[in-house]
């Protein structure tokens, strides 16, 4: 079986802006409801910072996925026929994340 582009069994998770908005909003609401946090600045500033953090975390994981896929492409070229991407992806991703200090 041949493909013009590298065959990928794992695709990074996509999350919409709307879903990120809901996620941050829900977290802030629950923290406020449980009296876990009190804001020193306006709530919209905290929300904006939360969105920035979530966006950067997803971007960082997407870059990690791309790096793992490049590594797997190289390994697959070196070991044609006997390479199982679906098994190697999570192993390589976990190892690379640990090396880079990324919590998955």
Secondary structure as the mmCIF struct_conf table of DSSP 4:
data_model
#
loop_
_struct_conf.conf_type_id
_struct_conf.id
_struct_conf.beg_label_comp_id
_struct_conf.beg_label_asym_id
_struct_conf.beg_label_seq_id
_struct_conf.end_label_comp_id
_struct_conf.end_label_asym_id
_struct_conf.end_label_seq_id
BEND BEND1 UNK A 4 UNK A 5
BEND BEND2 UNK A 9 UNK A 9
HELX_RH_AL_P HELX_RH_AL_P1 UNK A 17 UNK A 33
TURN_TY1_P TURN_TY1_P1 UNK A 34 UNK A 35
BEND BEND3 UNK A 40 UNK A 41
HELX_RH_AL_P HELX_RH_AL_P2 UNK A 43 UNK A 78
TURN_TY1_P TURN_TY1_P2 UNK A 79 UNK A 81
BEND BEND4 UNK A 82 UNK A 82
HELX_RH_AL_P HELX_RH_AL_P3 UNK A 85 UNK A 100
TURN_TY1_P TURN_TY1_P3 UNK A 101 UNK A 101
#
